[in-house]
Amino acid sequence: QVQVVESGGGSVQAGGSLRLSCRISGVRFDDYAMCWFRRPPGAKREGISCINRRKNTYYADSVKGRFTISRDNDENTLYLEMNSAKPEDTGVYYCAASSNRYYGLPSLMLADNEFDYWGQGIRVTVSS
């Protein structure tokens, strides 16, 4: 049985930092590209960052230079280091795993129907 569990969310003041984690079990983790998505209040879900099996990374402009995605294949865990947080980073954050090997990361981040597994979501609140 595949399980995807996010942790590390919570509240932080603007300018602060949070580290999100996502552990996946029941699959061979390094077979998957991994992405973080978020759903701001009242808005659609959006892709914010992805990392492929070779650890190449891609970021949406809204988080570039502030967030860092990484993965530990030995621990089957994906991370998102959030620095210089802004109120507009508030939302529910999801990690997702994709076995698609044909899309580049920018295209993959726009194709949420290409993801095999999703976490349950974790809430992040950034106060001003």
Contact map, one row per residue, 1 for C-alpha under 8 A:
11100000000000000000000011000000000000000000000000000000000000000000000000000000000000000000000000000000000000000000000000000000
11110000000000000000000111100000000000000000000000000000000000000000000000000000000000000000000000000000000000000000000000000000
11111000000000000000001111000000000000000000000000000000000000000000000000000000000000000000000000000000000000000000001000000000
01111100000000000000011110000000000000000000000000000000000000000000000000000000000000000000001000000000000000000000111100000000
00111110000000000000011100000000000000000000000000000000000000000000000000000000000000000000000000000000000000000000001100000000
00011111000000000001111000000000000000000000000000000000000000000000000000000000000000000000011000000000000000000000001111000000
00001111100000000001110000000000000000000000000000000000000000000000000000000000000000000000000000000000000000000000000001000000
00000111110000000111100000000000000000000000000000000000000000000000000000000000000000000000000000000000000000000000000001000000
00000011111000000111000000000000000000000000000000000000000000000000000000000000000000000000000000000000000000000000000001110000
00000001111100000000000000000000000000000000000000000000000000000000000000000000000000000000000000000000000000000000000000111000
00000000111110000000000000000000000000000000000000000000000000000000000000000000000000000000000000000000000000000000000000011110
00000000011111011100000000000000000000000000000000000000000000000000000000000000000010000000000000000000000000000000000000011110
00000000001111110000000000000000000000000000000000000000000000000000000000000000000010000000000000000000000000000000000000000111
00000000000111110000000000000000000000000000000000000000000000000000000000000000000111100000000000000000000000000000000000000111
00000000000011111000000000000000000000000000000000000000000000000000000000000000001111000000000000000000000000000000000000000000
00000000000111111100000000000000000000000000000000000000000000000000000000000000001110000000000000000000000000000000000000000000
00000000000100111110000000000000000000000000000000000000000000000000000000000000111110000000000000000000000000000000000000000000
00000001100100011111000000000000000000000000000000000000000000000000000000000000111000000000000000000000000000000000000000000000
00000001100000001111100000000000000000000000000000000000000000000000000000000011110000000000000000000000000000000000000000000000
00000111100000000111110000000000000000000000000000000000000000000000000000000011110000000000000000000000000000000000000000000000
00000111000000000011111000000000000000000000000000000000000000000000000000001111000000000000000000000000000000000000000000000000
00011110000000000001111100000000000000000000000000000000000000000000000000001110000000000000001000000000000000000000001000000000
00111100000000000000111110000000000000000000000000000000000000000000000000111100000000000000000000000000000000000000000000000000
01111000000000000000011111101000000000000000000000000000000000000000000000011000000000000000000000000000000000000000000000000000
11110000000000000000001111111000000000000000000000000000000000000000000000010000000000000000000000000000000000000000000000000000
11100000000000000000000111110000000000000000000000000000000000000000000000000000000000000000000000000000000000000000000000000000
01000000000000000000000111111000000000000000000000000000000000000000000000000000000000000000000000000000000000000000000000000000
00000000000000000000000011111111000000000000000000000000000000000000000000000000000000000000000000000000000000000000000000000000
00000000000000000000000110111111000000000000000000000000000000000000000010010000000000000000000000000000000000000000000000000000
00000000000000000000000000011111100000000000000000001000000000000000000010010000000000000000000000000000000000000000000000000000
00000000000000000000000000011111100000000000000000001000000000000000000000000000000000000000000000100000000000000000000000000000
00000000000000000000000000011111110000000000000000011000000000000000000000000000000000000000000011110000000000000000000000000000
00000000000000000000000000000111111000000000000001111000000000000000000000000000000000000000000011110000000000000000000000000000
00000000000000000000000000000001111100000000000001110000000000000000000000000100000000000000001111000000000000000000000000000000
00000000000000000000000000000000111110000000001111100000000000000000000000000000000000000000001110000000000010000000000000000000
00000000000000000000000000000000011111000000001111000000000000000000000000000001000000000000111100000000000000000000000000000000
00000000000000000000000000000000001111100000111110000000000000000000000000000000000000000000111100000000000000000000000000000000
00000000000000000000000000000000000111110000111100000000000000000000000000000000000000000011110000000000000000000000000000000000
00000000000000000000000000000000000011111011110000000000000000000000000000000000000000000011100000000000000000000000000000000000
00000000000000000000000000000000000001111111100000000000000000000000000000000000000000011111000000000000000000000000000000000000
00000000000000000000000000000000000000111110000000000000000000000000000000000000000000000110000000000000000000000000000000000000
00000000000000000000000000000000000000011111000000000000000000000000000000000000000000000000000000000000000000000000000000000000
00000000000000000000000000000000000000111111100000000000000000000000000000000000000000000000000000000000000000000000000000000000
00000000000000000000000000000000000000110111110000000000000000000000000000000000000000000000000000000000000000000000000000000000
00000000000000000000000000000000000011110011111000000000000000000000000000000000000000000000000000000000000000000000000000000000
00000000000000000000000000000000000011100001111100000000000000000000000000000000000000000000000000000000000001000000000000000000
00000000000000000000000000000000001111000000111110000000000100000000000000000000000000000000000000000000000011000000000000000000
00000000000000000000000000000000001111000000011111000000001101100000000000000000000000000000000000000000000010000000000000000000
00000000000000000000000000000000001110000000001111100000111100000000100000000000000000000000000000000000000010000000000000000000
00000000000000000000000000000000111100000000000111110000111000000000100000000000000000000000000000000000100010000000000000000000
00000000000000000000000000000000111000000000000011111111110000000000111000000000000000000000000000000000100000000000000000000000
00000000000000000000000000000001110000000000000001111111100000000000000000000000000000000000000000000000100000000000000000000000
00000000000000000000000000000111100000000000000000111111000000000000000000000000000000000000000000000000000000000000000000000000
00000000000000000000000000000000000000000000000000111111000000000000000000000000000000000000000000000000000000000000000000000000
00000000000000000000000000000000000000000000000000111111100000000000011000000000000000000000000000000000000000000000000000000000
00000000000000000000000000000000000000000000000000111111110000000000000000000000000000000000000000000000000000000000000000000000
00000000000000000000000000000000000000000000000011110011111000000000100000000000000000000000000000000000100000000000000000000000
00000000000000000000000000000000000000000000000011100001111100000000000000000000000000000000000000000000110000000000000000000000
00000000000000000000000000000000000000000000000111000000111110110000000000000000000000000000000000000000000000000000000000000000
00000000000000000000000000000000000000000000001110000000011111110000000000000000000000000000000000000000000000000000000000000000
00000000000000000000000000000000000000000000000000000000001111110000000000000000000000000000000000000000000000000000000000000000
00000000000000000000000000000000000000000000000100000000000111110000000000000000000000000000000000000000000000000000000000000000
00000000000000000000000000000000000000000000000100000000001111111110000000000000000000000000000000000000000000000000000000000000
00000000000000000000000000000000000000000000000000000000001111111110000000000000000000000000000000000000000000000000000000000000
00000000000000000000000000000000000000000000000000000000000000111111000000000000000000000000000000000000000000000000000000000000
00000000000000000000000000000000000000000000000000000000000000111111000000000000011110000000000000000000000000000000000000000000
00000000000000000000000000000000000000000000000000000000000000111111100000000001111000000000000000000000000000000000000000000000
00000000000000000000000000000000000000000000000000000000000000001111110000000011110000000000000000000000000000000000000000000000
00000000000000000000000000000000000000000000000011100000100000000011111000000111100000000000000000000000000000000000000000000000
00000000000000000000000000000000000000000000000000100010000000000001111100000111000000000000000000000000000000000000000000000000
00000000000000000000000000000000000000000000000000100010000000000000111110011110000000000000000000000000000000000000000000000000
00000000000000000000000000000000000000000000000000000000000000000000011111111100000000000000000000000000000000000000000000000000
00000000000000000000000000001100000000000000000000000000000000000000001111111000000000000000000000000000000000000000000000000000
00000000000000000000000000000000000000000000000000000000000000000000000111111000000000000000000000000000000000000000000000000000
00000000000000000000001000000000000000000000000000000000000000000000000111111000000000000000000000000000000000000000000000000000
00000000000000000000001110001100000000000000000000000000000000000000001111111100000000000000000000000000000000000000000000000000
00000000000000000000111100000000000000000000000000000000000000000000001111111110000000000000000000000000000000000000000000000000
00000000000000000000111000000000010000000000000000000000000000000000111100011111000000000000000000000000000000000000000000000000
00000000000000000011110000000000000000000000000000000000000000000001111000001111100000000000000000000000000000000000000000000000
00000000000000000011100000000000000100000000000000000000000000000011110000000111110000000000000000000000000000000000000000000000
00000000000000001111000000000000000000000000000000000000000000000011100000000011111000000000000000000000000000000000000000000000
00000000000000001111000000000000000000000000000000000000000000000111000000000001111110000000000000000000000000000000000000000000
00000000000000111100000000000000000000000000000000000000000000000110000000000000111110000000000000000000000000000000000000000000
00000000000001111000000000000000000000000000000000000000000000000100000000000000011111000000000000000000000000000000000000000000
00000000000111111000000000000000000000000000000000000000000000000100000000000000011111101000000000000000000000000000000000000100
00000000000001100000000000000000000000000000000000000000000000000000000000000000000111111100000000000000000000000000000000000111
00000000000001000000000000000000000000000000000000000000000000000000000000000000000011111100000000000000000000000000000000001111
00000000000000000000000000000000000000010000000000000000000000000000000000000000000001111100000000000000000000000000000000000100
00000000000000000000000000000000000000010000000000000000000000000000000000000000000011111110000000000000000000000000000000011100
00000000000000000000000000000000000000011000000000000000000000000000000000000000000001111111000000000000000000000000000000111100
00000000000000000000000000000000000001111000000000000000000000000000000000000000000000001111100000000000000000000000000000111000
00000000000000000000000000000000000001110000000000000000000000000000000000000000000000000111110000000000000000000000000011110000
00000000000000000000000000000000000111100000000000000000000000000000000000000000000000000011111000000000000000000000000011110000
00000100000000000000000000000000000111000000000000000000000000000000000000000000000000000001111100000000000000000000011111000000
00010100000000000000010000000000011110000000000000000000000000000000000000000000000000000000111110000000000000000000011010000000
00000000000000000000000000000000011110000000000000000000000000000000000000000000000000000000011111000000000000000011111000000000
00000000000000000000000000000001111000000000000000000000000000000000000000000000000000000000001111100000000000000011110000000000
00000000000000000000000000000001110000000000000000000000000000000000000000000000000000000000000111110000000000000111100000000000
00000000000000000000000000000011100000000000000000000000000000000000000000000000000000000000000011111000000000000111000000000000
00000000000000000000000000000001100000000000000000000000000000000000000000000000000000000000000001111110000000000110000000000000
00000000000000000000000000000000000000000000000000000000000000000000000000000000000000000000000000111110000000000000000000000000
00000000000000000000000000000000000000000000000000000000000000000000000000000000000000000000000000011111000000000000000000000000
00000000000000000000000000000000000000000000000000000000000000000000000000000000000000000000000000011111111100000000000000000000
00000000000000000000000000000000000000000000000000000000000000000000000000000000000000000000000000000111111100000000000000000000
00000000000000000000000000000000000000000000000001110000110000000000000000000000000000000000000000000011111110000000000000000000
00000000000000000000000000000000000000000000000000000000010000000000000000000000000000000000000000000011111111000000000000000000
00000000000000000000000000000000000000000000000000000000000000000000000000000000000000000000000000000011111111100000000000000000
00000000000000000000000000000000000000000000000000000000000000000000000000000000000000000000000000000011111111110100000000000000
00000000000000000000000000000000001000000000001111000000000000000000000000000000000000000000000000000000111111110000000000000000
00000000000000000000000000000000000000000000011000000000000000000000000000000000000000000000000000000000011111110000000000000000
00000000000000000000000000000000000000000000000000000000000000000000000000000000000000000000000000000000001111111110000000000000
00000000000000000000000000000000000000000000000000000000000000000000000000000000000000000000000000000000000111111110000000000000
00000000000000000000000000000000000000000000000000000000000000000000000000000000000000000000000000000000000000111110000000000000
00000000000000000000000000000000000000000000000000000000000000000000000000000000000000000000000001110000000100111111000000000000
00000000000000000000000000000000000000000000000000000000000000000000000000000000000000000000000111110000000000111111110000000000
00000000000000000000000000000000000000000000000000000000000000000000000000000000000000000000000111100000000000000111110000000000
00010000000000000000000000000000000000000000000000000000000000000000000000000000000000000000000111000000000000000011111000000000
00010000000000000000000000000000000000000000000000000000000000000000000000000000000000000000011110000000000000000011111100000000
00111100000000000000010000000000000000000000000000000000000000000000000000000000000000000000011100000000000000000000111110000000
00011100000000000000000000000000000000000000000000000000000000000000000000000000000000000000010000000000000000000000011111000000
00000100000000000000000000000000000000000000000000000000000000000000000000000000000000000001111000000000000000000000001111100000
00000111100000000000000000000000000000000000000000000000000000000000000000000000000000000001110000000000000000000000000111110000
00000000110000000000000000000000000000000000000000000000000000000000000000000000000000000111100000000000000000000000000011111000
00000000111100000000000000000000000000000000000000000000000000000000000000000000000000001111100000000000000000000000000001111100
00000000011100000000000000000000000000000000000000000000000000000000000000000000000000101110000000000000000000000000000000111110
00000000001111000000000000000000000000000000000000000000000000000000000000000000000011111100000000000000000000000000000000011111
00000000001111000000000000000000000000000000000000000000000000000000000000000000000001100000000000000000000000000000000000001111
00000000000011000000000000000000000000000000000000000000000000000000000000000000000001100000000000000000000000000000000000000111
